[in-house]
Amino acid sequence: MVQTATGNPSISDAATEVAGGGSFVGRARPRGLAHGLVEDLGEKIRNQSLRPGDKLPTESAIMKSFGVSRTVVREALSKLQAAGLVETHHGVGTFVLQPRAAGMFRLDSTDIANSVDVLAVLELRISLETESAGLAASRRTEEHLLAMRQALDDFERNVAVAGDTVAPDFRFHLQIAQATGNPYFADIMSHLGTTIIPRTRITAIRNYDRRGEYLSRVNREHEEIYAAIARRDPESARAAMRIHLTNSRERLRVAQEAAQQTAATTPPAAS
């Protein structure tokens, strides 16, 4: 097997052996959808059959192994990314991450109410900004690219000093909209404003990310989008933007479900 950067053997692009002598052959479950695939791959990661640094098989290999569609595979990989178990690098592959010490951020009662609306906005953004990224990759100018680069540099600088990351985050997304050459994309983004950034409305995200790990991950996703736009690759730009926004939606959805479940099982305080 090919060695990864961490020294672990890479998982080949077919359903092959993994560490410990096991096989990557998927168990075809009756439900056969993303949830079952997430459970199977997540279990392999947790029991170290897939170790940090290992590369997952290609989408096609997973489709064949588990008997599912490409849409299901992509949804499952997005859920695994949102859970912090894997990370995708476009043109390279999806790799297993080191396990995180901290868990998912937790929502309080105010955040639960806000999260419903934030999830709805993210749903809109996935449709709008996925196409926006593709058009930007085809139509951007060097001036657009420079403005995006400056926004990302400001974002990274402010992560390091615990400064404001909302303004450069929004600026990056707005610059992509402007690079489409269609003023309506930018008009919609400007109308929505910085409230499209989930952490402006969800306190738990800000409190959870004390060491900047969440924001560093957001920054890496931004860089994937930027790289695709820079090389004028519309399909990769669309994919990178969809992954970025779907990850945000999935992280928030999981936290919302956990908070709602906790609220449902917690007895009311005595009056």
Secondary structure, 3 states (H helix, E strand, C coil): CCECCCCCECCCCCCCECCCCCECCCCCCCCCCHHHHHHHHHHHHHCCCCCCCCECCCHHHHHHHHCCCHHHHHHHHHHHHHCCCEEEECCCEEEECCCCCCCCCCCCHHHHHHHHHHHHHHHHHHHHHHHHHHHHHHHCCHHHHHHHHHHHHHHHHHHHCCCCCHHHHHHHHHHHHHHCCCHHHHHHHHHHHHHHCHHHCCHHHHHHCCCCHHHHHHHHHHHHHHHHHHCCCHHHHHHHHHHHHHHHHHHHHHHHHHHHHHHHHCCCCCC
